[in-house]
């Protein structure tokens, strides 16, 4: 029973380590993509194009 608990704790620990490394590695990419998307939305708002389907309502 003790080895089963130790095994479960070890598996959870390894899973959290892998998830943490993925988040740490992908966080800069996420931030850059959010900035680019925000700049795109600002550009579309400033450019004044009326090509969106919502403008026809």
N, CA and C atoms as a LAMMPS dump frame, in Angstrom:
ITEM: TIMESTEP
0
ITEM: NUMBER OF ATOMS
171
ITEM: BOX BOUNDS ff ff ff
-5.0000000000000000e+02 5.0000000000000000e+02
-5.0000000000000000e+02 5.0000000000000000e+02
-5.0000000000000000e+02 5.0000000000000000e+02
ITEM: ATOMS id mol type element x y z
1 1 1 N 0.82 -1.204 0
2 1 2 C 0 0 0
3 1 3 C 0.861 1.263 0
4 2 1 N 1.952 1.215 0.753
5 2 2 C 2.846 2.372 0.821
6 2 3 C 3.468 2.655 -0.549
7 3 1 N 3.866 1.582 -1.258
8 3 2 C 4.479 1.773 -2.566
9 3 3 C 3.488 2.313 -3.583
10 4 1 N 2.246 1.964 -3.436
11 4 2 C 1.211 2.478 -4.335
12 4 3 C 1.049 3.985 -4.144
13 5 1 N 1.039 4.44 -2.904
14 5 2 C 0.923 5.875 -2.617
15 5 3 C 2.155 6.619 -3.12
16 6 1 N 3.326 6.046 -2.883
17 6 2 C 4.556 6.684 -3.36
18 6 3 C 4.568 6.747 -4.895
19 7 1 N 4.074 5.714 -5.543
20 7 2 C 4.002 5.709 -7
21 7 3 C 3.054 6.767 -7.536
22 8 1 N 1.903 6.909 -6.89
23 8 2 C 0.935 7.922 -7.323
24 8 3 C 1.512 9.322 -7.14
25 9 1 N 2.169 9.554 -6.006
26 9 2 C 2.782 10.862 -5.751
27 9 3 C 3.87 11.147 -6.783
28 10 1 N 4.663 10.135 -7.128
29 10 2 C 5.726 10.327 -8.112
30 10 3 C 5.149 10.64 -9.491
31 11 1 N 4.095 9.947 -9.888
32 11 2 C 3.481 10.202 -11.197
33 11 3 C 2.888 11.608 -11.252
34 12 1 N 2.219 12.028 -10.186
35 12 2 C 1.649 13.382 -10.148
36 12 3 C 2.753 14.425 -10.19
37 13 1 N 3.846 14.171 -9.465
38 13 2 C 4.963 15.108 -9.432
39 13 3 C 5.582 15.249 -10.828
40 14 1 N 5.789 14.137 -11.524
41 14 2 C 6.36 14.191 -12.87
42 14 3 C 5.407 14.892 -13.832
43 15 1 N 4.12 14.63 -13.712
44 15 2 C 3.14 15.28 -14.591
45 15 3 C 3.135 16.792 -14.372
46 16 1 N 3.173 17.22 -13.129
47 16 2 C 3.196 18.662 -12.849
48 16 3 C 4.488 19.305 -13.332
49 17 1 N 5.602 18.585 -13.253
50 17 2 C 6.87 19.115 -13.756
51 17 3 C 6.811 19.303 -15.274
52 18 1 N 6.217 18.352 -15.971
53 18 2 C 6.11 18.458 -17.429
54 18 3 C 5.164 19.592 -17.815
55 19 1 N 4.032 19.688 -17.135
56 19 2 C 3.072 20.764 -17.428
57 19 3 C 3.692 22.13 -17.136
58 20 1 N 4.422 22.231 -16.036
59 20 2 C 5.092 23.49 -15.702
60 20 3 C 6.111 23.898 -16.744
61 21 1 N 6.874 22.922 -17.255
62 21 2 C 7.865 23.228 -18.281
63 21 3 C 7.197 23.669 -19.575
64 22 1 N 6.081 23.041 -19.929
65 22 2 C 5.357 23.447 -21.139
66 22 3 C 4.816 24.864 -21.007
67 23 1 N 4.235 25.163 -19.855
68 23 2 C 3.693 26.51 -19.654
69 23 3 C 4.81 27.539 -19.674
70 24 1 N 5.922 27.222 -19.035
71 24 2 C 7.052 28.158 -19.014
72 24 3 C 7.605 28.39 -20.416
73 25 1 N 7.604 27.35 -21.246
74 25 2 C 8.124 27.491 -22.596
75 25 3 C 7.167 28.176 -23.547
76 26 1 N 5.863 27.962 -23.363
77 26 2 C 4.884 28.516 -24.291
78 26 3 C 4.37 29.895 -23.89
79 27 1 N 4.661 30.34 -22.682
80 27 2 C 4.143 31.627 -22.212
81 27 3 C 4.611 32.803 -23.073
82 28 1 N 5.898 32.89 -23.436
83 28 2 C 6.312 34.014 -24.306
84 28 3 C 5.601 34.008 -25.657
85 29 1 N 5.393 32.826 -26.227
86 29 2 C 4.695 32.744 -27.513
87 29 3 C 3.262 33.241 -27.361
88 30 1 N 2.621 32.878 -26.257
89 30 2 C 1.26 33.34 -25.989
90 30 3 C 1.207 34.858 -25.863
91 31 1 N 2.155 35.445 -25.164
92 31 2 C 2.163 36.899 -24.991
93 31 3 C 2.389 37.608 -26.322
94 32 1 N 3.304 37.101 -27.13
95 32 2 C 3.571 37.72 -28.434
96 32 3 C 2.336 37.625 -29.323
97 33 1 N 1.668 36.487 -29.303
98 33 2 C 0.477 36.343 -30.142
99 33 3 C -0.648 37.255 -29.663
100 34 1 N -0.783 37.455 -28.36
101 34 2 C -1.802 38.383 -27.862
102 34 3 C -1.504 39.818 -28.278
103 35 1 N -0.24 40.211 -28.26
104 35 2 C 0.13 41.564 -28.681
105 35 3 C -0.143 41.748 -30.173
106 36 1 N 0.217 40.756 -30.979
107 36 2 C -0.017 40.853 -32.43
108 36 3 C -1.514 40.912 -32.716
109 37 1 N -2.305 40.093 -32.039
110 37 2 C -3.754 40.112 -32.246
111 37 3 C -4.345 41.455 -31.814
112 38 1 N -3.863 42.005 -30.711
113 38 2 C -4.329 43.319 -30.272
114 38 3 C -3.989 44.408 -31.276
115 39 1 N -2.776 44.356 -31.82
116 39 2 C -2.396 45.336 -32.839
117 39 3 C -3.254 45.193 -34.092
118 40 1 N -3.587 43.969 -34.451
119 40 2 C -4.465 43.739 -35.599
120 40 3 C -5.847 44.334 -35.353
121 41 1 N -6.385 44.134 -34.152
122 41 2 C -7.7 44.702 -33.841
123 41 3 C -7.67 46.222 -33.842
124 42 1 N -6.598 46.803 -33.332
125 42 2 C -6.469 48.27 -33.351
126 42 3 C -6.385 48.766 -34.791
127 43 1 N -5.615 48.081 -35.625
128 43 2 C -5.499 48.467 -37.029
129 43 3 C -6.853 48.412 -37.729
130 44 1 N -7.615 47.333 -37.49
131 44 2 C -8.926 47.211 -38.128
132 44 3 C -9.882 48.296 -37.629
133 45 1 N -9.778 48.668 -36.369
134 45 2 C -10.659 49.698 -35.83
135 45 3 C -10.296 51.076 -36.384
136 46 1 N -9.016 51.331 -36.558
137 46 2 C -8.577 52.644 -37.029
138 46 3 C -8.742 52.772 -38.535
139 47 1 N -8.568 51.687 -39.27
140 47 2 C -8.617 51.766 -40.732
141 47 3 C -10.008 52.116 -41.243
142 48 1 N -11.042 51.795 -40.495
143 48 2 C -12.389 52.185 -40.865
144 48 3 C -12.972 51.391 -42.011
145 49 1 N -12.482 50.195 -42.227
146 49 2 C -13.057 49.393 -43.307
147 49 3 C -14.417 48.859 -42.882
148 50 1 N -15.361 48.888 -43.809
149 50 2 C -16.718 48.422 -43.512
150 50 3 C -16.995 47.078 -44.184
151 51 1 N -16.054 46.208 -44.182
152 51 2 C -16.204 44.911 -44.827
153 51 3 C -16.689 43.834 -43.869
154 52 1 N -16.87 44.17 -42.617
155 52 2 C -17.311 43.147 -41.662
156 52 3 C -18.804 42.903 -41.844
157 53 1 N -19.253 41.683 -41.618
158 53 2 C -20.674 41.371 -41.786
159 53 3 C -21.581 42.144 -40.815
160 54 1 N -21.047 42.551 -39.689
161 54 2 C -21.855 43.271 -38.696
162 54 3 C -22.21 44.678 -39.165
163 55 1 N -21.408 45.262 -40.061
164 55 2 C -21.674 46.627 -40.496
165 55 3 C -22.858 46.693 -41.462
166 56 1 N -23.309 45.562 -41.991
167 56 2 C -24.416 45.549 -42.933
168 56 3 C -25.766 45.485 -42.251
169 57 1 N -25.778 45.33 -40.946
170 57 2 C -27.055 45.207 -40.233
171 57 3 C -27.748 46.555 -40.088
